[in-house]
Amino acid sequence: MTERQHFDEMFGHGDTARETYAGYHQWFSGEDTKRLITKAHAAEVLFRRTGITFTVYGDGSTNERLIPFDIVPRIIGAIEWARLEKGVVQRVRALNAFLHDLYNRQEILRAGRVPSALIERNDAFVPQMIGVTPPGGVYTHIVGIDLVRTSEDEFFVLEDNARTPSGVSYMLENRETMLHLFPELFSRQRVRRVNDYSRQLRRSLAACAPQSANDTPTVAVLTPGVHNSAFFEHSFLADEMGVELVEGHDLEVRDGHLMMRTTSGYEQIDVLYRRVDDEFLDPLNFNPDSLLGTPGVMDVHRAGNLTIANAPGTGIADDKAIYSYVPTMIDFYLGETPILNNVETWRCSDPDSLSYVQQNLADLVVKEVHGSGGYGMLVGPAASRRELADFATKLASNPSNYIAQPTLSLSTVPILTDAGLAPRHVDLRPFALVAPDEVMVTPGGLTRVALTEGSLVVNSSQGGGTKDTWVLED
Amino acid sequence: MLGTTAGRLYWMSRNLERGENTARLIEAGLNIALTRSSGALSEWASVVATAGSTARYHEIHDDVDAEQVVNFLLREATNPASIRSLYDSARENARSIRTALTREVWEATNESWMTISDLLANPIATTELPAALRVIKRESAYVRGAMHGTMTRNEMYDFAQLGTFVERADNTARILDVKYYLLLPSLAHVGTRLDTMQWDTILRAVSARRAYRWSADGEISPTGIAEFLILDPQMPRSLLFCSRRIGERLSYLCPGDAELASQGIADDLTERLADTSIEVILDEGLHEFLRRYITDIASISAQVEQNFRFHG
């Protein structure tokens, strides 16, 4: 019997399939691996043909790449999911309450539960939002919560994505692909549907429309353009929702409303699902050099004539230094105990924590407070002596730019290799949609997988792939 | 729909149409080059002229050489009118307006682009040229078929069609203009083997060789060719046919009484063609007639961009 060092979601620590994977494993055992590998290649052709690509910049030229897709699904049981779902809803409610508080009365700061210094010196705090309550009181409409699993029943929140979480198109397309490649699997097992996401997204966005909108508010998706690495997702979502995909040059502020230029004149937009960063939204209110934005759009938002999803300034809630206070928020605003735990986090701005981190650098994962995409991150156990020394220098020169976490023993899910199944580390990003009176979590999410053996970095920009994520019915 | 989207649909269609026409133009050039040795080079020079790329060609090449011309028109990256560049830009436009395209149109455009990019990744030898041109024409038919078969007949389709016919009108007029002297009656009596071949080339370049023979009972005459390509109401690449389609699409796009400037020019143009005859055109000067037609098409295009707010 194999003794597995990490918890494997298909086999646990042994070599018999866990209950959630029993049905799949039985099917898999009856299949010819060669046939499956051929199918996997077919999936790649399909992705390329339908243009499900992301753009990579480098070497002076641009390339469209596929995010590698693994055909072995990541399966979550009904009971496991019920707990995750509750935990995500709770966290999302707390994040929204925090944002509302922070841009209004700041009670959590006054009560001393979150240090004011963390907000005052933070670029992610947007002063233009002070005193602004968006329609329905919703600040962050679309949230992705990154989770990792370490054992049979332990999940941790790795980070919150409250500004413009991406990856949902892969959740949807991965399922389409699996249905296309292995329809028989879905008649053997009852897997909850994810394809309601787009309809729910449009509904929850419309539910957050300003009062000035009519009964069927006009929603539009704002993209930086075709050269953005996530452009596929932007156009995919606009298409799935049946709304216009707009760029900054299509928009203009007229008579206090945001308008888009159509072939027959200007048409009002009520809800803007923007996939551009705050600083490129409005050159009058933010970055004056931005060519992407629309002058005055922030004023329309402040006047209550436009819903921006997610609202400007939501980044303060997914800041890595704020992250460690989310359990505090859950207690402060909801009076509840966190259902999902945070990973223990050392904030290097704190001298004691800094010295701990400096002494234990080789065992820790150190991240930039504002970093994303896996860049600028140190995975202590995997780093060379040289890399550790270089990082120590960076850390010492700007401690408050970093946080550190223990290296977790992340769960694995097998991927299909030429040699058969092989365990690889995974994470999970479920997506939550927030309407004024409801938080919905799509049963599934984006499972990212580190394709290199032993690697813990799942980011697509760093060689990660994705899997279809199944949530089983009761 | 967004003005930007309309503009990209329009240009996507123009570029696809132009790519297909360029493939035909090369095919016609190849045909004449294969059958004759002397004068082949001047034929290639006139192909470059018809493609409207003479100046750009001479920026990178000193002399006219068959393989250089072919590869310049097929795959030269610095030539925005090379087939590869045209497909790159059509596909880029398509990608940016995926929400306005059916899945079939997007996939056809994307796949064609992949096939053509692979095909043209390396220089094409003359021996491989016929096969390569067949692939390009087939891919182009694939995209056209997807558009025809799956797009709802709404304004998006109208803008796509508008782009197709504006480009086609311009291309047919240019082909005629480069060879106009061959179609003048003064040369009609010459009827040398060279002329017959040249006439044949003109017809091939607009894919009208068989259609013309059927309509002219197998007889080839320069005036007949000119009449067919300018005034035939059924030939899908004739100037009259293209002008009518342009006017039609503009009238669909502009419901109500207020006539757009672009529509005004298109209607005048169609009327002028419908009311004239080939004798009158030749009498007043074929070259002058074609120049005026090309200018009118360009003004329609410029007006369309304004009328439908492509850029603001």
Interface residues (C-beta under 8 A of the other chain):
Chain A: R48 R49 T50 G51 G225 V226 F231 S235 F236 A238 D239 E244 L245 V246 E247 H249 D250 M260 R261 T262 T263
Chain B: M1 L2 G3 T4 T5 A6 E92 R95 S96 I97 R98 T99 R103 W106 E107 N110 E111 M114 E155 L253 F308 R309 G312
